[in-house]
Amino acid sequence: MLYITHSGYDYSKKRCVNVVEWFVYEFLSRYNIDINVHHCRLANREGVYGWCWPTDCDYRPREFDIEIDNQLPINQYIQTLLHELWHVYQHVKGDLKDRYGKRCWKGVDHSKIDYKNQPWEKEAYKMEKILYRQYKSFSKKS
């Protein structure tokens, strides 16, 4: 079961739900997860387009918050949302974990690694392009 909530302004609720439902169906359909998507002006405030973090626990998380910039062009919005959803996937699969204030990737502490060199970010940037093509292909069929 998937439970999605969303909040904010200047975004398309239908698009948000459609992307999240497609992603979860394709990659996480075996899991009961809650995803809360909050739309706000992140780029102006934080210098980023999106954030993702587990909200329930560090061990086997199933509840997640995603913040996404609500001023993005449609294609960039979809890619950014897919990027953040890939982080949900990484957490659910156990590759990315937060333990005792440390960020671990596949069991190794990477807390002090520069953002550009973080392996989970490298993977998410690669996957956002692949996922975007897959999603666009799916949405043309429906």
Rosetta blueprint (number, residue, H / E / L):
1 M L
2 L E
3 Y E
4 I E
5 T E
6 H E
7 S E
8 G L
9 Y L
10 D L
11 Y L
12 S L
13 K H
14 K H
15 R H
16 C H
17 V H
18 N H
19 V H
20 V H
21 E H
22 W H
23 F H
24 V H
25 Y H
26 E H
27 F H
28 L L
29 S L
30 R L
31 Y L
32 N L
33 I E
34 D E
35 I E
36 N E
37 V E
38 H E
39 H E
40 C E
41 R L
42 L H
43 A H
44 N H
45 R H
46 E H
47 G L
48 V L
49 Y L
50 G E
51 W E
52 C E
53 W E
54 P E
55 T L
56 D L
57 C L
58 D L
59 Y L
60 R L
61 P L
62 R L
63 E E
64 F E
65 D E
66 I E
67 E E
68 I E
69 D E
70 N L
71 Q L
72 L L
73 P L
74 I H
75 N H
76 Q H
77 Y H
78 I H
79 Q H
80 T H
81 L H
82 L H
83 H H
84 E H
85 L H
86 W H
87 H H
88 V H
89 Y H
90 Q H
91 H H
92 V H
93 K H
94 G L
95 D L
96 L E
97 K E
98 D E
99 R E
100 Y L
101 G L
102 K E
103 R E
104 C E
105 W E
106 K L
107 G L
108 V E
109 D E
110 H L
111 S L
112 K L
113 I L
114 D L
115 Y H
116 K H
117 N H
118 Q L
119 P H
120 W H
121 E H
122 K H
123 E H
124 A H
125 Y H
126 K H
127 M H
128 E H
129 K H
130 I H
131 L H
132 Y H
133 R H
134 Q H
135 Y H
136 K H
137 S H
138 F H
139 S H
140 K H
141 K H
142 S L
